[in-house]
Amino acid sequence: MKAINYTRLAFALMLPLAAHSANADSSTGIFGMPSSNVGGIVASSFPNFVDTNEVVTVQKFGTGAENTYWKISGTGNSAIFDSLNGKTFHSYNLNNEIVKYEANFDVNGRLITSIGGASLSNTLTISGSLPAGNFGNTSWDSQPNGLLLSANLTDTNPGNGRADRIGTYGPFAIGFNTEFTGGWANQVGLTGGSTGESLWLAGFSTEFSNLVKALDGRAGNGTLASLFGSTKVIQGVFSVASVPLPSAVWLFGAGLMSFLAGQRKKSTAALAG
C-alpha cells in the first residue's frame, strides 16, 4: 500500500462521492463539489481520477499590459481511479502514475489560448498502469504503463469567442471544463469520444485559497498580478478529474432491458395460449 496522507485521501474521495449524492438528491454535501454548474463548470462524477499529491507552480510571463499572462502548472504522482456501479464502489491504485496539467490566464484571471500572437495550451494528461476492472456495462483488461487520459481544458463558454473566467467553488476549489482528446479512457469508451466533463483542483493552504479568490469573478479580490510575484509554488493540492460514461451505454442498457421485458411478455403470452 502506498504511503499516502490518508486524511487528505479520504477528503479527496469525499468530493466525488458527495457530488454523486448531491446530483441524486439536488443538494450539496458539506465537502462536496457543486450539484449544479458553478461558473459554468460541470460537477464531478464517476468514474474519475483522484490525485492526492500535487505541487502547483504559478508563473508570470510576458511584459506590458497586453502581453502579460500567468501559467498554472500542476504535477502529481499519487493517483487512483474510482468507479461506482450502482452502490458498489471500487478504487484502483495506479502505478507509475504521473498527472500533469497547465492553464494560462490573463491578468484578470480569464482562461486564454493565445497572447501576443503566440498559442497557449490548456491541457491535462494522466499516465500510469491500471489493473483490470469494470464500471457499469463497461469493463477493461489491465492497462500497461501509458497514457490513460488526455484532455483540453476549456473556459466556461468556449463557443462565444472570448476568454471567460473559469469556475470556482468556495474558498478551496478551481474547476475547468474538459474536452477529451485521447488515452485509454477514450479507447475503452468511458469518455464517449470527445465528450467533456470537468477537472477540479482543491487545496487548503493559504496560498491556494488566495489563488482561488484571485480567479473568482464573484469574489472581487483583485487579479493574479496583485497576488503573486514572478513565481509561486503551492504544495498539497489534489485534483478530481471526471470521466463521464457516455449516455449511449445507458441507453443501450435501457433498450436491452426493454427488449428482454418484451420477450418475457411474449413467452408468458405463448404459455398462456
FENBELWO-V200070 format. One record per pair of residues at least 24 apart in sequence whose ideal C-beta (glycine too) atoms are under 8 Angstrom apart, sorted by the first residue. I is the first residue (numbers start at 1). J is the second residue. Records with the same first field share a line. If there is no record, write none. Layout:
# FENBELWO-V200070
I->J  J
This chain:
# FENBELWO-V200070
2->78  93
4->52  53  78
5->52  53
8->52  236  238
9->50  52
11->238
12->50  52  202  238  240
13->50  82  91
15->44  50  200  202  240
16->44  45  46  48  50  82  240  242
17->89
19->43  44  45
20->45  46  84
33->169  173  175  200  240
34->169
37->167
38->167  168  169  175
39->156  165  166  167  168  169  175  216  217
40->155  156  157  164  167  177
41->156  166  167  169  175  176  177  198  200
42->177  196  197  198  242
43->198
44->197  198  200  240  242
45->197  242  244
46->82  83  84  135  242  245
47->81  82  83  84  135  190  242  243  245
48->81  82  240  241  242  243
49->79  80  81  82  94  99  126  148  149  239  240  241  243
50->79  80  82  238  239  240  241
51->76  77  78  79  97  99  126  238  239  241
52->76  78  79  80  238
53->77  78  238
54->99  201  236  237  238  239
55->233  234  235  237
56->201  203  208  211  233  234  237
57->231  232  233  234
58->211  224  228  231  232  233  234
59->230  231
60->224  225  228  229  230  231
62->115  116
65->107
66->116
67->115  116
68->106  107  225
69->104  105  106  107  112  115  120
70->104  105  106  107  224  225  228
71->102  103  104  105  120
72->102  103  104  105  211
73->100  101  102
74->99  100  101  102  201  237  239
75->99  100
76->100  237  238  239
79->126  128
81->130  133  148
83->133  134  135
84->135
85->134  135  136
90->133  134  135
92->130  131  133
93->131
94->126  128  129  130  148
95->128  129  130  145
96->127  128  129  145
97->126  127  128
98->125  126  127  128
99->124  125  126  127  239  241
100->124  125  126
101->125  153  199  239
103->153  166  176
105->215  224
106->163
107->223  224  225
108->223  224
109->165  166  214  215  216  217  223  224
110->155  163  164  165
111->153  154  155  163  164  165  166  176
112->163
113->163
121->152
122->152  153  154  176
123->150  151  152  153
124->149  150  151  152  153  176  178  199  241
125->149  150  151  183
126->150  183  241
130->184
135->190  245
136->245  249  250  253
137->249  250  252  253
138->188  189  190  245  249
140->184  188
143->184
146->184
147->182  183  184
148->183  184  185
149->180  182  183  184  185  186  191  241  243
150->180  181  182  183
151->178  179  180  181  196  199  241
152->178  179  181
153->177  178  199
154->178  179  196
165->215  216  217
166->215
168->212  215  216  218  219
169->200
170->212
171->209  212  213
172->202  203  204  208  209  212
173->200  201  202  212
174->200  201  202  211  212  215
175->199  200  201
176->200
178->241  242
180->243
185->243
189->246  249
190->243  244  245  246
191->243  244  246
192->244  245  246  247  248
193->246
195->244  246
197->242  243  244
198->241  242
199->239  240  241  242
200->239  240  241  242
201->237  238  239
202->237  238  239  240
203->234  236  237  238
204->236
205->234  235  236
207->232  234
208->234  236  237
